[in-house]
Every structure is written in C-alpha cells, then in structure tokens.
Amino acid sequence: MAVAWTGWAVACGGANDHEGTREAPRPVTVEPAAFLEEVGAASSVVLQRPRRSLEELEQARRDARGQARRLATRDAVVGLVFAASEAEGREARRLRRRAERLADAAVRGSRDASLRAEIAFAKLWLAWRAGSRLAERRAERFTTRHRESGDLLTLAWMIRGEIAFTDERYEDAVEAYRFALGNLGHPLYAFALFRTAHAHRRLGHEERATQAFDEVEQLGCGREVPRATLRIATAAASERGSGLRIDTDGVTRPARCPSPEELAVEPADEGWRPAE
C-alpha cells in the first residue's frame, strides 16, 4: 500500500526571515502514486488520464486498423487502468481483466519496442495500484527488458523502491531509488532522494538521512524549480519542522532557502551523491 507523507509547516523566524516574506503555515502532503503519475504524465501517454470515455476509447479501437489499431488499443488499456483504480470490488476486477486482455492484444506480434514498453508499464502500474503480488515481478521484468524506455524505466525503478519500502526491505529500497540519483534536476531525483532519506532513517542511518533531507530542501531553492520538485522540497521542510515561507516572487519555499535576491549571486549546487 502506498504511503502518504504529511508535514505541517511551522513558524520561521530569526535568521530565516527575509524582508518581504511571510510565513506559510499550511500542511504539505505528497502521495507517492499520485506524484509518480503526475511526473510520468509529462513524458508518456501511459500515465495521462484519457479525456474520452471508455465507450469512446473502445469505439475508436474497433474503428482503427493496422498500427493505428494497436495505438487505439493502448489508449483503451490506459483508460481501463485508470477506471479500475477508481472502481471497487467486482467492477474493479472486471476492468482489470479487460485491461489485461487488451494489453496482450496490443503487442501480440508487434516489434514496436516503444509500444511494448508502454504496454508493459501499463500492466505494471495496474498491478501496483491494485496491490497485486504480480507488481514486484513485473517491475523487475520491466527494468531488465526495457532499459531504453527513458522515464518509464526510472518510474519502474521508483515503483520497485516503493514496493521494497512497503515490505520494510529498506536496503533494497535504497538501491532501487539510486537509479534516479544520477539525473540531477529531474523531479524524480527529488523523489528518490526524499525516499532514500526515509529509508536511511528506518535503517537507523541518521547522518545519511539528515544529509539527504538537507539536499532535498535545497532543491526547492532555485528560481525556476519544477513544480513537482518544489512540492517534494516543501514536504521535506514541513516534515522536519524547518518551516516554509512565501517569498516576494509569490513562491512557497523551504524557510532555509536564501531569498530570491540572494539566489541571484549564490553559486550553483552540484547536488548530493549517495555513498558508494
């Protein structure tokens, strides 16, 4: 089961105050599956919620031919995956079964590596969101077979990390999250670093956890930080009780960040790297 992180921002004062800023005492919550969905939707159709109904997607599939039919089938699979995640009981099981059948049909006889990766990831996501025991096996298979699938590969490693974390296999979780730690600047880097910090804390590695949490907060200090990265940074600050503030540019940042004026002269941070 996925875990939500919730923190409460606290009042910040003293050295953390900057002229023209004000406190932002509000809760910050990041839910892993929702975060990964948001980030994945920016680069892959597999995690983009369809705007068309299931009936419209099914009709488009029936009307299409050749490669267009395969792509229409993929779109129908995506629609079924999201519909199943919002359904319950018998209806959810029916939708998952339909999604599995169409997923297999979409790639049967296909040599399209991109399509095969998309369908494999859709099946992985379907299993993970359903809490199925198939999820870990599918995640391992995906990271072995689809090494050229870009962000989908990184997302699959993050799912492997979440599965291990939920099973309290924290060292395995750290190893899975490590896959994203070479992609500094990507929101999945922030996600992986944040979850690595949690895993180190569970393992009793307080110094490593503190180092990772510090870096996560720093990731939210830039002037052009991706929204998803900023959310992780503010969640880290909230959870640790180090506080948040709204700067003069209207952006909520960790209270430890320098002001927008100071950012203009600060050197670029090279980022944290996990210990070998």
C-alpha positions in Angstrom: 0.0 0.0 0.0 1.3 3.4 -0.9 2.1 5.8 2.0 1.3 9.5 2.1 3.7 11.9 3.6 2.2 14.8 5.5 4.0 17.6 7.3 3.0 20.8 9.0 4.9 24.0 8.2 5.9 25.9 11.3 6.6 29.5 12.0 10.0 30.6 10.9 11.9 33.4 12.4 15.3 34.8 13.3 17.9 34.1 10.7 15.4 32.5 8.3 13.4 35.8 8.0 13.8 37.9 4.8 12.4 41.3 4.1 9.2 41.0 2.1 8.5 37.3 3.0 5.7 35.9 5.2 5.1 32.6 6.8 3.1 29.8 5.1 1.8 27.6 8.0 -0.1 25.0 6.0 0.0 21.2 5.6 2.0 19.7 2.7 1.2 16.2 1.5 2.8 14.1 -1.2 1.2 10.8 -2.1 3.7 8.5 -4.0 1.5 7.1 -6.7 -0.1 10.5 -7.4 3.3 12.1 -7.6 4.7 9.4 -10.0 1.6 9.7 -12.1 2.0 13.4 -12.4 5.6 13.2 -13.3 5.1 10.3 -15.7 2.2 12.0 -17.5 4.6 14.8 -18.6 6.6 12.4 -20.7 4.4 9.3 -21.5 0.8 8.8 -22.7 0.6 5.7 -20.4 0.1 7.9 -17.4 -2.1 10.6 -19.0 -5.7 10.3 -17.9 -7.8 10.0 -21.1 -10.3 12.7 -21.8 -12.5 10.3 -23.7 -14.9 7.9 -22.0 -14.2 4.1 -22.0 -17.0 3.7 -24.6 -15.4 6.3 -26.9 -12.0 4.6 -26.5 -13.4 1.2 -27.3 -15.2 2.5 -30.4 -12.0 4.2 -31.6 -10.3 0.8 -31.2 -12.9 -1.0 -33.2 -12.8 1.6 -36.0 -9.0 1.6 -36.3 -6.8 -0.7 -38.5 -3.2 -1.7 -38.6 -0.8 0.2 -36.4 -3.5 2.7 -35.6 -5.5 -0.1 -34.0 -2.6 -1.1 -31.8 -2.3 2.5 -30.6 -6.0 2.8 -30.1 -5.9 -0.4 -28.1 -3.1 1.0 -25.9 -5.2 4.1 -25.3 -8.1 1.8 -24.3 -5.8 0.0 -21.9 -4.8 3.3 -20.3 -8.4 4.2 -19.9 -9.2 0.9 -18.2 -6.2 1.1 -15.9 -7.4 4.5 -14.5 -11.0 3.4 -14.4 -10.0 0.3 -12.4 -8.1 2.4 -9.9 -11.2 4.4 -9.2 -13.6 1.4 -9.1 -14.1 -1.1 -6.3 -14.9 -4.8 -5.8 -16.2 -6.8 -8.7 -16.2 -3.8 -11.1 -12.6 -3.1 -10.4 -11.7 -6.7 -11.1 -13.7 -6.7 -14.3 -11.9 -3.6 -15.5 -8.5 -5.0 -14.7 -9.2 -8.3 -16.5 -10.4 -6.3 -19.6 -7.2 -4.2 -19.4 -5.0 -7.3 -19.2 -6.7 -8.9 -22.3 -6.4 -5.7 -24.4 -2.8 -5.1 -23.2 -1.8 -8.6 -24.5 -3.7 -8.0 -27.8 -2.0 -4.6 -28.3 1.5 -6.1 -28.5 0.8 -9.6 -29.9 3.1 -9.9 -32.9 4.4 -6.4 -32.6 8.1 -5.5 -32.9 7.5 -1.9 -31.8 9.8 -1.6 -28.8 8.2 1.7 -27.6 4.7 0.2 -27.7 5.8 -2.9 -25.9 7.4 -0.8 -23.2 4.3 1.3 -22.8 2.1 -1.7 -22.5 4.4 -3.5 -20.1 4.5 -0.4 -17.9 0.7 -0.1 -18.0 0.4 -3.7 -16.8 3.0 -2.9 -14.0 1.0 0.2 -12.9 -2.2 -1.8 -13.0 -0.8 -4.5 -10.7 0.9 -2.0 -8.4 -2.2 0.2 -7.9 -4.2 -3.0 -7.2 -1.8 -4.1 -4.5 -1.2 -7.3 -6.5 1.7 -9.6 -5.8 2.4 -9.5 -9.5 3.7 -5.9 -9.2 7.2 -6.7 -7.9 7.7 -9.4 -10.6 6.5 -7.1 -13.3 8.7 -4.2 -12.0 11.8 -6.4 -12.0 11.0 -7.7 -15.5 10.4 -4.2 -16.8 13.8 -2.9 -15.5 15.5 -5.8 -17.2 13.8 -5.9 -20.5 13.1 -2.2 -21.2 16.3 -0.4 -20.5 15.9 2.1 -23.3 12.4 3.3 -22.3 13.5 6.7 -20.8 11.4 8.0 -17.9 9.3 4.8 -17.9 12.4 2.9 -16.8 13.1 5.4 -14.0 9.5 5.2 -12.9 9.6 1.4 -12.8 12.7 1.6 -10.5 10.8 4.0 -8.3 7.9 1.5 -8.1 10.5 -1.1 -7.2 11.7 1.2 -4.4 8.1 1.7 -3.1 7.4 -2.0 -3.1 10.6 -2.7 -1.1 9.9 0.2 1.3 6.4 -1.0 1.9 7.8 -4.5 2.6 10.3 -3.0 5.0 13.2 -4.0 2.9 14.8 -0.6 3.2 18.3 -1.5 1.8 16.6 -2.8 -1.3 14.6 0.4 -1.5 17.7 2.5 -1.3 19.2 0.5 -4.2 16.1 1.0 -6.3 15.9 4.7 -5.6 19.6 5.1 -6.5 18.7 4.7 -10.2 17.2 8.2 -10.3 20.1 9.9 -8.4 22.2 10.4 -11.5 19.5 12.6 -13.1 20.0 15.9 -11.1 17.3 18.4 -11.9 14.6 15.9 -12.7 11.6 15.7 -10.3 12.3 12.0 -9.9 15.7 12.9 -8.5 14.0 14.8 -5.7 11.5 12.0 -5.2 14.3 9.3 -5.0 16.4 11.4 -2.6 13.4 12.1 -0.3 12.5 8.4 -0.1 16.2 7.5 0.3 16.2 9.8 3.3 13.2 8.0 4.7 14.8 4.6 4.1 18.0 5.6 5.8 16.0 6.9 8.8 14.3 3.5 9.1 17.7 1.8 8.9 19.0 4.0 11.7 21.4 5.9 9.5 20.6 9.3 10.9 23.6 11.1 9.4 22.8 9.9 5.9 19.2 10.7 6.3 19.9 14.2 7.5 22.3 14.8 4.6 19.7 13.6 2.1 16.9 15.7 3.7 19.1 18.8 3.6 19.7 18.3 -0.1 16.0 17.8 -0.8 15.2 21.1 0.9 18.0 22.8 -1.1 16.4 21.5 -4.3 13.5 23.8 -3.7 15.6 27.0 -3.5 16.1 27.8 -7.2 14.1 30.4 -9.0 13.0 28.0 -11.8 12.4 24.8 -9.9 9.9 22.4 -11.5 6.7 22.4 -9.5 6.9 18.7 -8.7 10.4 19.2 -7.3 9.3 22.1 -5.2 6.5 20.1 -3.7 9.0 17.4 -2.6 11.2 20.1 -1.1 8.4 21.8 0.8 7.2 18.4 2.0 10.7 17.7 3.4 10.8 21.1 5.2 7.3 20.5 6.6 8.1 17.0 7.8 11.3 18.1 9.5 9.7 21.1 11.1 12.2 23.5 9.5 9.3 25.6 8.1 8.1 27.2 4.9 7.7 30.8 3.7 6.2 32.7 0.8 8.9 34.8 -0.9 8.4 38.1 -2.7 8.1 36.3 -6.0 5.0 34.5 -4.7 6.7 31.1 -4.4 6.5 29.0 -1.3 9.9 27.6 -0.4 11.6 25.9 2.5 12.4 28.6 5.1 16.1 27.7 5.0 16.4 28.8 1.4 18.1 32.1 0.6 15.9 34.9 -0.6 15.3 35.5 -4.3 17.8 38.4 -4.2 20.4 36.1 -2.6 19.8 33.4 -5.1 21.0 35.7 -7.9 24.5 35.6 -6.5 24.8 32.2 -5.0 26.9 29.5 -6.8 25.2 26.5 -8.4 24.9 23.5 -6.1 26.4 20.3 -7.6 24.0 18.1 -5.7 24.3 15.2 -3.2 25.6 11.8 -4.3 24.9 8.6 -2.4 27.8 6.9 -0.6 29.2 4.1 -2.6 
